Amino acid sequence: MAVVTALGGIEAPRAIAILQTLADHTPDGRVRRRAQEAIRQVQRAIGNDQAVEKLQQDIDDLKKANQELKSRLENLEAKTK
C-alpha cells in the first residue's frame, strides 16, 4: 500500500505504467483498487495530453513487440518445414 501511495504522488507517466502492472498482478483486492485510484489521480495531475501521449507510446510499443513475435514465429515455422 505504501508503494501505491508513493507512486500516486508522482506526476509522471512512468508511475502509471508501474501502478497498472501492480494492479494487474496483485491478488489483494484492496491494493488493486487503490492502484487504480492512484492511476486516475496521476492522470489528472499530468493532464490528458500527456496521458494520451503515454497511451499512444504504449500502443506503439505493443505493435513493435507483436511484429517481433510474428517474425520469430515465422522463422520457427520455416525451420520446421
N, CA, C and O atoms as a Maestro MAE file, in Angstrom:
{
 s_m_m2io_version
 :::
 2.0.0
}

f_m_ct {
 s_m_title
 :::
 protein
 m_atom[324] {
  # First column is atom index #
  i_m_mmod_type
  r_m_x_coord
  r_m_y_coord
  r_m_z_coord
  i_m_residue_number
  s_m_chain_name
  s_m_pdb_residue_name
  s_m_pdb_atom_name
  i_m_atomic_number
  :::
  1 25 0.825 -1.187 0.000 1 A "MET " " N  " 7
  2 3 0.000 0.000 0.000 1 A "MET " " CA " 6
  3 2 0.873 1.257 0.000 1 A "MET " " C  " 6
  4 15 0.512 2.261 -0.614 1 A "MET " " O  " 8
  5 25 2.011 1.208 0.681 2 A "ALA " " N  " 7
  6 3 2.895 2.375 0.734 2 A "ALA " " CA " 6
  7 2 3.450 2.704 -0.644 2 A "ALA " " C  " 6
  8 15 3.580 3.875 -1.003 2 A "ALA " " O  " 8
  9 25 3.776 1.681 -1.410 3 A "VAL " " N  " 7
  10 3 4.297 1.890 -2.765 3 A "VAL " " CA " 6
  11 2 3.232 2.546 -3.634 3 A "VAL " " C  " 6
  12 15 3.523 3.477 -4.385 3 A "VAL " " O  " 8
  13 25 2.007 2.063 -3.533 4 A "VAL " " N  " 7
  14 3 0.912 2.620 -4.321 4 A "VAL " " CA " 6
  15 2 0.703 4.085 -3.954 4 A "VAL " " C  " 6
  16 15 0.525 4.925 -4.836 4 A "VAL " " O  " 8
  17 25 0.723 4.395 -2.680 5 A "THR " " N  " 7
  18 3 0.535 5.766 -2.225 5 A "THR " " CA " 6
  19 2 1.662 6.667 -2.732 5 A "THR " " C  " 6
  20 15 1.416 7.784 -3.188 5 A "THR " " O  " 8
  21 25 2.888 6.175 -2.650 6 A "ALA " " N  " 7
  22 3 4.029 6.964 -3.119 6 A "ALA " " CA " 6
  23 2 3.955 7.203 -4.625 6 A "ALA " " C  " 6
  24 15 4.188 8.319 -5.090 6 A "ALA " " O  " 8
  25 25 3.630 6.161 -5.385 7 A "LEU " " N  " 7
  26 3 3.535 6.313 -6.837 7 A "LEU " " CA " 6
  27 2 2.373 7.227 -7.224 7 A "LEU " " C  " 6
  28 15 2.442 7.930 -8.233 7 A "LEU " " O  " 8
  29 25 1.311 7.216 -6.425 8 A "GLY " " N  " 7
  30 3 0.182 8.098 -6.683 8 A "GLY " " CA " 6
  31 2 0.549 9.565 -6.554 8 A "GLY " " C  " 6
  32 15 -0.101 10.420 -7.155 8 A "GLY " " O  " 8
  33 25 1.568 9.865 -5.789 9 A "GLY " " N  " 7
  34 3 2.020 11.238 -5.619 9 A "GLY " " CA " 6
  35 2 2.988 11.701 -6.684 9 A "GLY " " C  " 6
  36 15 3.275 12.894 -6.782 9 A "GLY " " O  " 8
  37 25 3.494 10.789 -7.477 10 A "ILE " " N  " 7
  38 3 4.435 11.139 -8.536 10 A "ILE " " CA " 6
  39 2 3.648 11.534 -9.776 10 A "ILE " " C  " 6
  40 15 2.755 10.807 -10.210 10 A "ILE " " O  " 8
  41 25 3.977 12.670 -10.335 11 A "GLU " " N  " 7
  42 3 3.271 13.146 -11.518 11 A "GLU " " CA " 6
  43 2 4.084 12.820 -12.761 11 A "GLU " " C  " 6
  44 15 4.591 13.716 -13.436 11 A "GLU " " O  " 8
  45 25 4.204 11.521 -13.062 12 A "ALA " " N  " 7
  46 3 4.978 11.089 -14.219 12 A "ALA " " CA " 6
  47 2 4.271 9.914 -14.895 12 A "ALA " " C  " 6
  48 15 3.703 9.055 -14.221 12 A "ALA " " O  " 8
  49 25 4.309 9.881 -16.229 13 A "PRO " " N  " 7
  50 3 3.665 8.769 -16.945 13 A "PRO " " CA " 6
  51 2 4.217 7.400 -16.555 13 A "PRO " " C  " 6
  52 15 3.490 6.408 -16.591 13 A "PRO " " O  " 8
  53 25 5.467 7.339 -16.189 14 A "ARG " " N  " 7
  54 3 6.076 6.057 -15.797 14 A "ARG " " CA " 6
  55 2 5.397 5.489 -14.555 14 A "ARG " " C  " 6
  56 15 5.293 4.272 -14.403 14 A "ARG " " O  " 8
  57 25 4.935 6.365 -13.670 15 A "ALA " " N  " 7
  58 3 4.235 5.907 -12.465 15 A "ALA " " CA " 6
  59 2 2.952 5.179 -12.842 15 A "ALA " " C  " 6
  60 15 2.568 4.212 -12.184 15 A "ALA " " O  " 8
  61 25 2.285 5.641 -13.902 16 A "ILE " " N  " 7
  62 3 1.053 4.994 -14.355 16 A "ILE " " CA " 6
  63 2 1.342 3.565 -14.795 16 A "ILE " " C  " 6
  64 15 0.597 2.645 -14.455 16 A "ILE " " O  " 8
  65 25 2.410 3.378 -15.542 17 A "ALA " " N  " 7
  66 3 2.756 2.036 -16.021 17 A "ALA " " CA " 6
  67 2 3.047 1.094 -14.853 17 A "ALA " " C  " 6
  68 15 2.614 -0.058 -14.858 17 A "ALA " " O  " 8
  69 25 3.767 1.576 -13.873 18 A "ILE " " N  " 7
  70 3 4.101 0.747 -12.715 18 A "ILE " " CA " 6
  71 2 2.841 0.411 -11.928 18 A "ILE " " C  " 6
  72 15 2.647 -0.732 -11.514 18 A "ILE " " O  " 8
  73 25 1.992 1.402 -11.724 19 A "LEU " " N  " 7
  74 3 0.742 1.165 -10.997 19 A "LEU " " CA " 6
  75 2 -0.156 0.185 -11.741 19 A "LEU " " C  " 6
  76 15 -0.802 -0.657 -11.117 19 A "LEU " " O  " 8
  77 25 -0.203 0.283 -13.068 20 A "GLN " " N  " 7
  78 3 -1.026 -0.621 -13.854 20 A "GLN " " CA " 6
  79 2 -0.510 -2.051 -13.747 20 A "GLN " " C  " 6
  80 15 -1.296 -2.990 -13.622 20 A "GLN " " O  " 8
  81 25 0.791 -2.217 -13.795 21 A "THR " " N  " 7
  82 3 1.385 -3.544 -13.626 21 A "THR " " CA " 6
  83 2 1.059 -4.103 -12.250 21 A "THR " " C  " 6
  84 15 0.715 -5.277 -12.110 21 A "THR " " O  " 8
  85 25 1.169 -3.261 -11.246 22 A "LEU " " N  " 7
  86 3 0.847 -3.683 -9.888 22 A "LEU " " CA " 6
  87 2 -0.620 -4.085 -9.777 22 A "LEU " " C  " 6
  88 15 -0.941 -5.111 -9.177 22 A "LEU " " O  " 8
  89 25 -1.505 -3.285 -10.349 23 A "ALA " " N  " 7
  90 3 -2.941 -3.585 -10.299 23 A "ALA " " CA " 6
  91 2 -3.264 -4.883 -11.037 23 A "ALA " " C  " 6
  92 15 -4.142 -5.636 -10.615 23 A "ALA " " O  " 8
  93 25 -2.564 -5.144 -12.127 24 A "ASP " " N  " 7
  94 3 -2.827 -6.345 -12.920 24 A "ASP " " CA " 6
  95 2 -2.329 -7.626 -12.260 24 A "ASP " " C  " 6
  96 15 -2.877 -8.703 -12.497 24 A "ASP " " O  " 8
  97 25 -1.297 -7.513 -11.438 25 A "HIS " " N  " 7
  98 3 -0.652 -8.723 -10.927 25 A "HIS " " CA " 6
  99 2 -0.834 -8.983 -9.437 25 A "HIS " " C  " 6
  100 15 -0.366 -10.007 -8.939 25 A "HIS " " O  " 8
  101 25 -1.490 -8.099 -8.720 26 A "THR " " N  " 7
  102 3 -1.638 -8.327 -7.285 26 A "THR " " CA " 6
  103 2 -2.907 -9.128 -6.983 26 A "THR " " C  " 6
  104 15 -3.957 -8.879 -7.576 26 A "THR " " O  " 8
  105 25 -2.814 -10.061 -6.087 27 A "PRO " " N  " 7
  106 3 -4.011 -10.817 -5.711 27 A "PRO " " CA " 6
  107 2 -4.881 -10.086 -4.683 27 A "PRO " " C  " 6
  108 15 -6.039 -10.451 -4.477 27 A "PRO " " O  " 8
  109 25 -4.327 -9.060 -4.042 28 A "ASP " " N  " 7
  110 3 -5.047 -8.330 -2.999 28 A "ASP " " CA " 6
  111 2 -5.960 -7.273 -3.622 28 A "ASP " " C  " 6
  112 15 -5.485 -6.350 -4.283 28 A "ASP " " O  " 8
  113 25 -7.247 -7.409 -3.413 29 A "GLY " " N  " 7
  114 3 -8.227 -6.500 -3.993 29 A "GLY " " CA " 6
  115 2 -8.087 -5.075 -3.501 29 A "GLY " " C  " 6
  116 15 -8.350 -4.132 -4.248 29 A "GLY " " O  " 8
  117 25 -7.676 -4.904 -2.255 30 A "ARG " " N  " 7
  118 3 -7.501 -3.550 -1.716 30 A "ARG " " CA " 6
  119 2 -6.381 -2.827 -2.440 30 A "ARG " " C  " 6
  120 15 -6.511 -1.654 -2.792 30 A "ARG " " O  " 8
  121 25 -5.282 -3.531 -2.660 31 A "VAL " " N  " 7
  122 3 -4.149 -2.931 -3.354 31 A "VAL " " CA " 6
  123 2 -4.543 -2.628 -4.799 31 A "VAL " " C  " 6
  124 15 -4.206 -1.567 -5.323 31 A "VAL " " O  " 8
  125 25 -5.251 -3.551 -5.441 32 A "ARG " " N  " 7
  126 3 -5.687 -3.358 -6.816 32 A "ARG " " CA " 6
  127 2 -6.563 -2.115 -6.941 32 A "ARG " " C  " 6
  128 15 -6.353 -1.295 -7.835 32 A "ARG " " O  " 8
  129 25 -7.546 -1.972 -6.047 33 A "ARG " " N  " 7
  130 3 -8.448 -0.821 -6.088 33 A "ARG " " CA " 6
  131 2 -7.680 0.476 -5.844 33 A "ARG " " C  " 6
  132 15 -7.901 1.469 -6.538 33 A "ARG " " O  " 8
  133 25 -6.788 0.471 -4.867 34 A "ARG " " N  " 7
  134 3 -6.009 1.684 -4.566 34 A "ARG " " CA " 6
  135 2 -5.078 2.041 -5.722 34 A "ARG " " C  " 6
  136 15 -4.866 3.221 -6.000 34 A "ARG " " O  " 8
  137 25 -4.519 1.034 -6.397 35 A "ALA " " N  " 7
  138 3 -3.652 1.294 -7.549 35 A "ALA " " CA " 6
  139 2 -4.449 1.936 -8.679 35 A "ALA " " C  " 6
  140 15 -3.962 2.862 -9.327 35 A "ALA " " O  " 8
  141 25 -5.652 1.464 -8.919 36 A "GLN " " N  " 7
  142 3 -6.489 2.046 -9.965 36 A "GLN " " CA " 6
  143 2 -6.870 3.485 -9.626 36 A "GLN " " C  " 6
  144 15 -6.909 4.341 -10.510 36 A "GLN " " O  " 8
  145 25 -7.148 3.753 -8.361 37 A "GLU " " N  " 7
  146 3 -7.438 5.123 -7.929 37 A "GLU " " CA " 6
  147 2 -6.209 6.013 -8.115 37 A "GLU " " C  " 6
  148 15 -6.332 7.163 -8.535 37 A "GLU " " O  " 8
  149 25 -5.039 5.488 -7.805 38 A "ALA " " N  " 7
  150 3 -3.798 6.247 -7.955 38 A "ALA " " CA " 6
  151 2 -3.521 6.540 -9.429 38 A "ALA " " C  " 6
  152 15 -3.018 7.611 -9.766 38 A "ALA " " O  " 8
  153 25 -3.848 5.594 -10.303 39 A "ILE " " N  " 7
  154 3 -3.667 5.820 -11.740 39 A "ILE " " CA " 6
  155 2 -4.506 7.012 -12.179 39 A "ILE " " C  " 6
  156 15 -4.019 7.894 -12.885 39 A "ILE " " O  " 8
  157 25 -5.766 7.036 -11.759 40 A "ARG " " N  " 7
  158 3 -6.634 8.169 -12.121 40 A "ARG " " CA " 6
  159 2 -6.090 9.476 -11.552 40 A "ARG " " C  " 6
  160 15 -6.150 10.517 -12.206 40 A "ARG " " O  " 8
  161 25 -5.562 9.419 -10.337 41 A "GLN " " N  " 7
  162 3 -5.006 10.607 -9.691 41 A "GLN " " CA " 6
  163 2 -3.813 11.142 -10.485 41 A "GLN " " C  " 6
  164 15 -3.713 12.347 -10.716 41 A "GLN " " O  " 8
  165 25 -2.924 10.268 -10.897 42 A "VAL " " N  " 7
  166 3 -1.744 10.677 -11.654 42 A "VAL " " CA " 6
  167 2 -2.162 11.208 -13.026 42 A "VAL " " C  " 6
  168 15 -1.613 12.204 -13.498 42 A "VAL " " O  " 8
  169 25 -3.123 10.557 -13.663 43 A "GLN " " N  " 7
  170 3 -3.589 11.018 -14.968 43 A "GLN " " CA " 6
  171 2 -4.155 12.428 -14.875 43 A "GLN " " C  " 6
  172 15 -3.895 13.257 -15.747 43 A "GLN " " O  " 8
  173 25 -4.922 12.709 -13.833 44 A "ARG " " N  " 7
  174 3 -5.456 14.067 -13.658 44 A "ARG " " CA " 6
  175 2 -4.320 15.060 -13.425 44 A "ARG " " C  " 6
  176 15 -4.366 16.188 -13.916 44 A "ARG " " O  " 8
  177 25 -3.316 14.644 -12.687 45 A "ALA " " N  " 7
  178 3 -2.209 15.535 -12.350 45 A "ALA " " CA " 6
  179 2 -1.359 15.886 -13.569 45 A "ALA " " C  " 6
  180 15 -0.921 17.028 -13.708 45 A "ALA " " O  " 8
  181 25 -1.123 14.917 -14.451 46 A "ILE " " N  " 7
  182 3 -0.273 15.185 -15.608 46 A "ILE " " CA " 6
  183 2 -1.062 15.735 -16.784 46 A "ILE " " C  " 6
  184 15 -0.473 16.241 -17.739 46 A "ILE " " O  " 8
  185 25 -2.370 15.645 -16.732 47 A "GLY " " N  " 7
  186 3 -3.188 16.190 -17.808 47 A "GLY " " CA " 6
  187 2 -3.491 15.163 -18.859 47 A "GLY " " C  " 6
  188 15 -2.805 14.148 -18.978 47 A "GLY " " O  " 8
  189 25 -4.521 15.433 -19.618 48 A "ASN " " N  " 7
  190 3 -4.980 14.490 -20.635 48 A "ASN " " CA " 6
  191 2 -4.015 14.353 -21.796 48 A "ASN " " C  " 6
  192 15 -3.867 13.261 -22.346 48 A "ASN " " O  " 8
  193 25 -3.351 15.447 -22.186 49 A "ASP " " N  " 7
  194 3 -2.448 15.380 -23.324 49 A "ASP " " CA " 6
  195 2 -1.309 14.395 -23.091 49 A "ASP " " C  " 6
  196 15 -0.991 13.574 -23.952 49 A "ASP " " O  " 8
  197 25 -0.714 14.488 -21.934 50 A "GLN " " N  " 7
  198 3 0.380 13.575 -21.629 50 A "GLN " " CA " 6
  199 2 -0.126 12.148 -21.473 50 A "GLN " " C  " 6
  200 15 0.564 11.202 -21.851 50 A "GLN " " O  " 8
  201 25 -1.315 11.984 -20.923 51 A "ALA " " N  " 7
  202 3 -1.870 10.647 -20.767 51 A "ALA " " CA " 6
  203 2 -2.139 10.024 -22.136 51 A "ALA " " C  " 6
  204 15 -1.886 8.837 -22.342 51 A "ALA " " O  " 8
  205 25 -2.645 10.815 -23.058 52 A "VAL " " N  " 7
  206 3 -2.896 10.312 -24.410 52 A "VAL " " CA " 6
  207 2 -1.576 9.959 -25.092 52 A "VAL " " C  " 6
  208 15 -1.471 8.931 -25.762 52 A "VAL " " O  " 8
  209 25 -0.574 10.817 -24.918 53 A "GLU " " N  " 7
  210 3 0.739 10.525 -25.493 53 A "GLU " " CA " 6
  211 2 1.307 9.232 -24.918 53 A "GLU " " C  " 6
  212 15 1.895 8.433 -25.647 53 A "GLU " " O  " 8
  213 25 1.135 9.025 -23.625 54 A "LYS " " N  " 7
  214 3 1.629 7.801 -22.975 54 A "LYS " " CA " 6
  215 2 0.913 6.577 -23.525 54 A "LYS " " C  " 6
  216 15 1.544 5.557 -23.804 54 A "LYS " " O  " 8
  217 25 -0.398 6.677 -23.680 55 A "LEU " " N  " 7
  218 3 -1.154 5.556 -24.243 55 A "LEU " " CA " 6
  219 2 -0.715 5.262 -25.672 55 A "LEU " " C  " 6
  220 15 -0.583 4.102 -26.063 55 A "LEU " " O  " 8
  221 25 -0.489 6.319 -26.450 56 A "GLN " " N  " 7
  222 3 -0.036 6.125 -27.826 56 A "GLN " " CA " 6
  223 2 1.328 5.443 -27.857 56 A "GLN " " C  " 6
  224 15 1.567 4.564 -28.685 56 A "GLN " " O  " 8
  225 25 2.216 5.845 -26.961 57 A "GLN " " N  " 7
  226 3 3.537 5.221 -26.877 57 A "GLN " " CA " 6
  227 2 3.406 3.748 -26.496 57 A "GLN " " C  " 6
  228 15 4.095 2.895 -27.055 57 A "GLN " " O  " 8
  229 25 2.524 3.452 -25.545 58 A "ASP " " N  " 7
  230 3 2.295 2.062 -25.145 58 A "ASP " " CA " 6
  231 2 1.768 1.237 -26.314 58 A "ASP " " C  " 6
  232 15 2.183 0.094 -26.507 58 A "ASP " " O  " 8
  233 25 0.862 1.809 -27.090 59 A "ILE " " N  " 7
  234 3 0.318 1.108 -28.259 59 A "ILE " " CA " 6
  235 2 1.423 0.858 -29.281 59 A "ILE " " C  " 6
  236 15 1.517 -0.233 -29.845 59 A "ILE " " O  " 8
  237 25 2.248 1.856 -29.516 60 A "ASP " " N  " 7
  238 3 3.354 1.686 -30.459 60 A "ASP " " CA " 6
  239 2 4.319 0.598 -29.996 60 A "ASP " " C  " 6
  240 15 4.788 -0.206 -30.801 60 A "ASP " " O  " 8
  241 25 4.611 0.575 -28.701 61 A "ASP " " N  " 7
  242 3 5.494 -0.459 -28.151 61 A "ASP " " CA " 6
  243 2 4.888 -1.846 -28.323 61 A "ASP " " C  " 6
  244 15 5.590 -2.798 -28.663 61 A "ASP " " O  " 8
  245 25 3.588 -1.960 -28.089 62 A "LEU " " N  " 7
  246 3 2.909 -3.249 -28.258 62 A "LEU " " CA " 6
  247 2 2.917 -3.697 -29.710 62 A "LEU " " C  " 6
  248 15 3.102 -4.880 -29.998 62 A "LEU " " O  " 8
  249 25 2.717 -2.761 -30.621 63 A "LYS " " N  " 7
  250 3 2.759 -3.098 -32.048 63 A "LYS " " CA " 6
  251 2 4.139 -3.611 -32.444 63 A "LYS " " C  " 6
  252 15 4.262 -4.579 -33.196 63 A "LYS " " O  " 8
  253 25 5.168 -2.954 -31.932 64 A "LYS " " N  " 7
  254 3 6.537 -3.367 -32.241 64 A "LYS " " CA " 6
  255 2 6.817 -4.766 -31.684 64 A "LYS " " C  " 6
  256 15 7.384 -5.615 -32.372 64 A "LYS " " O  " 8
  257 25 6.413 -4.993 -30.435 65 A "ALA " " N  " 7
  258 3 6.620 -6.307 -29.822 65 A "ALA " " CA " 6
  259 2 5.842 -7.379 -30.569 65 A "ALA " " C  " 6
  260 15 6.347 -8.484 -30.767 65 A "ALA " " O  " 8
  261 25 4.621 -7.067 -30.984 66 A "ASN " " N  " 7
  262 3 3.803 -8.011 -31.730 66 A "ASN " " CA " 6
  263 2 4.465 -8.364 -33.061 66 A "ASN " " C  " 6
  264 15 4.478 -9.529 -33.458 66 A "ASN " " O  " 8
  265 25 5.009 -7.370 -33.746 67 A "GLN " " N  " 7
  266 3 5.673 -7.626 -35.020 67 A "GLN " " CA " 6
  267 2 6.911 -8.499 -34.826 67 A "GLN " " C  " 6
  268 15 7.176 -9.391 -35.632 67 A "GLN " " O  " 8
  269 25 7.661 -8.243 -33.767 68 A "GLU " " N  " 7
  270 3 8.834 -9.064 -33.480 68 A "GLU " " CA " 6
  271 2 8.435 -10.507 -33.203 68 A "GLU " " C  " 6
  272 15 9.095 -11.437 -33.668 68 A "GLU " " O  " 8
  273 25 7.365 -10.695 -32.453 69 A "LEU " " N  " 7
  274 3 6.891 -12.053 -32.160 69 A "LEU " " CA " 6
  275 2 6.415 -12.757 -33.424 69 A "LEU " " C  " 6
  276 15 6.659 -13.951 -33.602 69 A "LEU " " O  " 8
  277 25 5.743 -12.031 -34.292 70 A "LYS " " N  " 7
  278 3 5.302 -12.621 -35.563 70 A "LYS " " CA " 6
  279 2 6.495 -13.065 -36.396 70 A "LYS " " C  " 6
  280 15 6.483 -14.140 -36.995 70 A "LYS " " O  " 8
  281 25 7.518 -12.231 -36.428 71 A "SER " " N  " 7
  282 3 8.722 -12.584 -37.181 71 A "SER " " CA " 6
  283 2 9.393 -13.817 -36.612 71 A "SER " " C  " 6
  284 15 9.824 -14.694 -37.361 71 A "SER " " O  " 8
  285 25 9.484 -13.890 -35.306 72 A "ARG " " N  " 7
  286 3 10.091 -15.057 -34.673 72 A "ARG " " CA " 6
  287 2 9.272 -16.315 -34.952 72 A "ARG " " C  " 6
  288 15 9.831 -17.382 -35.209 72 A "ARG " " O  " 8
  289 25 7.954 -16.188 -34.902 73 A "LEU " " N  " 7
  290 3 7.086 -17.329 -35.181 73 A "LEU " " CA " 6
  291 2 7.251 -17.792 -36.619 73 A "LEU " " C  " 6
  292 15 7.314 -18.993 -36.881 73 A "LEU " " O  " 8
  293 25 7.322 -16.854 -37.551 74 A "GLU " " N  " 7
  294 3 7.518 -17.213 -38.956 74 A "GLU " " CA " 6
  295 2 8.845 -17.934 -39.148 74 A "GLU " " C  " 6
  296 15 8.922 -18.896 -39.913 74 A "GLU " " O  " 8
  297 25 9.891 -17.481 -38.460 75 A "ASN " " N  " 7
  298 3 11.201 -18.138 -38.557 75 A "ASN " " CA " 6
  299 2 11.129 -19.565 -38.011 75 A "ASN " " C  " 6
  300 15 11.680 -20.490 -38.607 75 A "ASN " " O  " 8
  301 25 10.458 -19.736 -36.892 76 A "LEU " " N  " 7
  302 3 10.313 -21.082 -36.315 76 A "LEU " " CA " 6
  303 2 9.510 -21.987 -37.228 76 A "LEU " " C  " 6
  304 15 9.868 -23.150 -37.418 76 A "LEU " " O  " 8
  305 25 8.437 -21.477 -37.791 77 A "GLU " " N  " 7
  306 3 7.626 -22.277 -38.702 77 A "GLU " " CA " 6
  307 2 8.417 -22.656 -39.947 77 A "GLU " " C  " 6
  308 15 8.267 -23.762 -40.467 77 A "GLU " " O  " 8
  309 25 9.257 -21.746 -40.425 78 A "ALA " " N  " 7
  310 3 10.061 -22.043 -41.608 78 A "ALA " " CA " 6
  311 2 11.094 -23.134 -41.303 78 A "ALA " " C  " 6
  312 15 11.412 -23.940 -42.177 78 A "ALA " " O  " 8
  313 25 11.609 -23.167 -40.100 79 A "LYS " " N  " 7
  314 3 12.595 -24.178 -39.723 79 A "LYS " " CA " 6
  315 2 11.960 -25.562 -39.596 79 A "LYS " " C  " 6
  316 15 12.620 -26.568 -39.856 79 A "LYS " " O  " 8
  317 25 10.700 -25.625 -39.202 80 A "THR " " N  " 7
  318 3 10.055 -26.927 -39.019 80 A "THR " " CA " 6
  319 2 9.595 -27.535 -40.332 80 A "THR " " C  " 6
  320 15 9.288 -28.726 -40.379 80 A "THR " " O  " 8
  321 25 9.540 -26.756 -41.391 81 A "LYS " " N  " 7
  322 3 9.066 -27.293 -42.677 81 A "LYS " " CA " 6
  323 2 10.162 -27.917 -43.468 81 A "LYS " " C  " 6
  324 15 9.924 -28.412 -44.569 81 A "LYS " " O  " 8
  :::
 }
 m_bond[323] {
  # First column is bond index #
  i_m_from
  i_m_to
  i_m_order
  :::
  1 1 2 1
  2 2 3 1
  3 3 4 2
  4 3 5 1
  5 5 6 1
  6 6 7 1
  7 7 8 2
  8 7 9 1
  9 9 10 1
  10 10 11 1
  11 11 12 2
  12 11 13 1
  13 13 14 1
  14 14 15 1
  15 15 16 2
  16 15 17 1
  17 17 18 1
  18 18 19 1
  19 19 20 2
  20 19 21 1
  21 21 22 1
  22 22 23 1
  23 23 24 2
  24 23 25 1
  25 25 26 1
  26 26 27 1
  27 27 28 2
  28 27 29 1
  29 29 30 1
  30 30 31 1
  31 31 32 2
  32 31 33 1
  33 33 34 1
  34 34 35 1
  35 35 36 2
  36 35 37 1
  37 37 38 1
  38 38 39 1
  39 39 40 2
  40 39 41 1
  41 41 42 1
  42 42 43 1
  43 43 44 2
  44 43 45 1
  45 45 46 1
  46 46 47 1
  47 47 48 2
  48 47 49 1
  49 49 50 1
  50 50 51 1
  51 51 52 2
  52 51 53 1
  53 53 54 1
  54 54 55 1
  55 55 56 2
  56 55 57 1
  57 57 58 1
  58 58 59 1
  59 59 60 2
  60 59 61 1
  61 61 62 1
  62 62 63 1
  63 63 64 2
  64 63 65 1
  65 65 66 1
  66 66 67 1
  67 67 68 2
  68 67 69 1
  69 69 70 1
  70 70 71 1
  71 71 72 2
  72 71 73 1
  73 73 74 1
  74 74 75 1
  75 75 76 2
  76 75 77 1
  77 77 78 1
  78 78 79 1
  79 79 80 2
  80 79 81 1
  81 81 82 1
  82 82 83 1
  83 83 84 2
  84 83 85 1
  85 85 86 1
  86 86 87 1
  87 87 88 2
  88 87 89 1
  89 89 90 1
  90 90 91 1
  91 91 92 2
  92 91 93 1
  93 93 94 1
  94 94 95 1
  95 95 96 2
  96 95 97 1
  97 97 98 1
  98 98 99 1
  99 99 100 2
  100 99 101 1
  101 101 102 1
  102 102 103 1
  103 103 104 2
  104 103 105 1
  105 105 106 1
  106 106 107 1
  107 107 108 2
  108 107 109 1
  109 109 110 1
  110 110 111 1
  111 111 112 2
  112 111 113 1
  113 113 114 1
  114 114 115 1
  115 115 116 2
  116 115 117 1
  117 117 118 1
  118 118 119 1
  119 119 120 2
  120 119 121 1
  121 121 122 1
  122 122 123 1
  123 123 124 2
  124 123 125 1
  125 125 126 1
  126 126 127 1
  127 127 128 2
  128 127 129 1
  129 129 130 1
  130 130 131 1
  131 131 132 2
  132 131 133 1
  133 133 134 1
  134 134 135 1
  135 135 136 2
  136 135 137 1
  137 137 138 1
  138 138 139 1
  139 139 140 2
  140 139 141 1
  141 141 142 1
  142 142 143 1
  143 143 144 2
  144 143 145 1
  145 145 146 1
  146 146 147 1
  147 147 148 2
  148 147 149 1
  149 149 150 1
  150 150 151 1
  151 151 152 2
  152 151 153 1
  153 153 154 1
  154 154 155 1
  155 155 156 2
  156 155 157 1
  157 157 158 1
  158 158 159 1
  159 159 160 2
  160 159 161 1
  161 161 162 1
  162 162 163 1
  163 163 164 2
  164 163 165 1
  165 165 166 1
  166 166 167 1
  167 167 168 2
  168 167 169 1
  169 169 170 1
  170 170 171 1
  171 171 172 2
  172 171 173 1
  173 173 174 1
  174 174 175 1
  175 175 176 2
  176 175 177 1
  177 177 178 1
  178 178 179 1
  179 179 180 2
  180 179 181 1
  181 181 182 1
  182 182 183 1
  183 183 184 2
  184 183 185 1
  185 185 186 1
  186 186 187 1
  187 187 188 2
  188 187 189 1
  189 189 190 1
  190 190 191 1
  191 191 192 2
  192 191 193 1
  193 193 194 1
  194 194 195 1
  195 195 196 2
  196 195 197 1
  197 197 198 1
  198 198 199 1
  199 199 200 2
  200 199 201 1
  201 201 202 1
  202 202 203 1
  203 203 204 2
  204 203 205 1
  205 205 206 1
  206 206 207 1
  207 207 208 2
  208 207 209 1
  209 209 210 1
  210 210 211 1
  211 211 212 2
  212 211 213 1
  213 213 214 1
  214 214 215 1
  215 215 216 2
  216 215 217 1
  217 217 218 1
  218 218 219 1
  219 219 220 2
  220 219 221 1
  221 221 222 1
  222 222 223 1
  223 223 224 2
  224 223 225 1
  225 225 226 1
  226 226 227 1
  227 227 228 2
  228 227 229 1
  229 229 230 1
  230 230 231 1
  231 231 232 2
  232 231 233 1
  233 233 234 1
  234 234 235 1
  235 235 236 2
  236 235 237 1
  237 237 238 1
  238 238 239 1
  239 239 240 2
  240 239 241 1
  241 241 242 1
  242 242 243 1
  243 243 244 2
  244 243 245 1
  245 245 246 1
  246 246 247 1
  247 247 248 2
  248 247 249 1
  249 249 250 1
  250 250 251 1
  251 251 252 2
  252 251 253 1
  253 253 254 1
  254 254 255 1
  255 255 256 2
  256 255 257 1
  257 257 258 1
  258 258 259 1
  259 259 260 2
  260 259 261 1
  261 261 262 1
  262 262 263 1
  263 263 264 2
  264 263 265 1
  265 265 266 1
  266 266 267 1
  267 267 268 2
  268 267 269 1
  269 269 270 1
  270 270 271 1
  271 271 272 2
  272 271 273 1
  273 273 274 1
  274 274 275 1
  275 275 276 2
  276 275 277 1
  277 277 278 1
  278 278 279 1
  279 279 280 2
  280 279 281 1
  281 281 282 1
  282 282 283 1
  283 283 284 2
  284 283 285 1
  285 285 286 1
  286 286 287 1
  287 287 288 2
  288 287 289 1
  289 289 290 1
  290 290 291 1
  291 291 292 2
  292 291 293 1
  293 293 294 1
  294 294 295 1
  295 295 296 2
  296 295 297 1
  297 297 298 1
  298 298 299 1
  299 299 300 2
  300 299 301 1
  301 301 302 1
  302 302 303 1
  303 303 304 2
  304 303 305 1
  305 305 306 1
  306 306 307 1
  307 307 308 2
  308 307 309 1
  309 309 310 1
  310 310 311 1
  311 311 312 2
  312 311 313 1
  313 313 314 1
  314 314 315 1
  315 315 316 2
  316 315 317 1
  317 317 318 1
  318 318 319 1
  319 319 320 2
  320 319 321 1
  321 321 322 1
  322 322 323 1
  323 323 324 2
  :::
 }
}
